[in-house]
């Protein structure tokens, strides 16, 4: 493998700890990303833990709201950007 492939990229992205910002725990931590099959929990909005701790609570709420408004219609999840396009909250 070439040296420039070993740093960053897909390997780093997969290795990150992904959490659901739509379901915070009472102690300030987050649930792991995803749902079990047949779960009645609302659609998860998953981001890396580093990003989840960095963004404000209003940005988290905006991202979760947009994810749930997108209403998944098929077996694959609907992707929604974490931040609003023009910098403002939606």
C-alpha positions as CSV (number, residue, x, y, z in Angstrom):
1,X,0.0,0.0,0.0
2,X,1.3,3.4,-0.8
3,X,2.1,5.8,2.0
4,X,-0.4,8.5,1.1
5,X,-3.3,6.0,1.3
6,X,-2.4,4.9,4.9
7,X,-3.4,8.2,6.5
8,X,-6.9,9.5,6.6
9,X,-9.5,8.7,4.1
10,X,-12.0,5.9,4.4
11,X,-10.1,3.9,7.0
12,X,-10.1,6.9,9.4
13,X,-13.7,7.6,8.7
14,X,-14.8,4.1,9.5
15,X,-12.6,3.9,12.7
16,X,-14.3,7.0,14.2
17,X,-16.8,6.5,17.0
18,X,-20.2,7.4,15.6
19,X,-23.0,8.5,17.9
20,X,-26.7,9.5,17.6
21,X,-27.1,13.2,18.5
22,X,-30.9,12.7,18.4
23,X,-30.8,10.6,21.5
24,X,-28.5,12.1,24.2
25,X,-28.3,10.4,27.6
26,X,-28.9,12.2,30.8
27,X,-25.2,12.2,31.8
28,X,-24.2,14.2,28.7
29,X,-23.0,11.1,26.7
30,X,-24.6,9.8,23.5
31,X,-26.0,6.4,22.4
32,X,-24.1,4.6,19.7
33,X,-25.3,5.1,16.1
34,X,-28.0,2.9,14.6
35,X,-31.1,1.1,15.6
36,X,-31.9,-2.6,16.0
37,X,-34.2,-4.2,13.5
38,X,-37.9,-3.5,14.4
39,X,-37.0,-0.7,16.8
40,X,-39.7,1.9,17.3
41,X,-37.0,4.6,18.1
42,X,-37.0,7.7,15.9
43,X,-34.5,7.9,13.0
44,X,-31.0,8.4,14.3
45,X,-28.9,11.4,13.2
46,X,-25.3,10.0,13.4
47,X,-22.2,12.1,13.5
48,X,-18.6,11.3,14.7
49,X,-18.2,11.9,18.5
50,X,-15.7,14.6,17.9
51,X,-18.2,16.6,15.9
52,X,-21.0,15.9,18.3
53,X,-19.1,17.4,21.2
54,X,-18.0,20.4,19.1
55,X,-21.4,21.7,17.8
56,X,-23.9,23.7,19.8
57,X,-27.1,22.3,21.1
58,X,-29.2,24.5,18.7
59,X,-27.1,23.1,15.7
60,X,-27.8,19.5,17.0
61,X,-31.5,20.2,17.3
62,X,-31.6,21.7,13.8
63,X,-29.8,18.7,12.3
64,X,-32.0,16.2,14.0
65,X,-35.2,18.1,13.0
66,X,-34.1,18.2,9.3
67,X,-33.3,14.5,9.4
68,X,-36.7,13.6,10.8
69,X,-38.5,15.9,8.4
70,X,-36.8,14.1,5.4
71,X,-39.0,11.1,6.3
72,X,-37.4,7.9,5.1
73,X,-39.5,6.3,2.4
74,X,-37.4,3.2,1.5
75,X,-35.1,0.6,3.1
76,X,-32.1,2.8,2.8
77,X,-31.6,5.8,5.1
78,X,-32.1,9.4,3.9
79,X,-28.9,11.4,4.2
80,X,-29.2,15.0,5.4
81,X,-26.4,17.5,5.9
82,X,-25.4,18.2,9.5
83,X,-25.2,22.0,9.0
84,X,-27.7,24.2,7.2
85,X,-26.5,25.3,3.7
86,X,-26.4,29.0,4.2
87,X,-25.0,29.0,7.7
88,X,-28.3,29.8,9.5
89,X,-30.4,27.4,11.5
90,X,-33.4,25.8,9.7
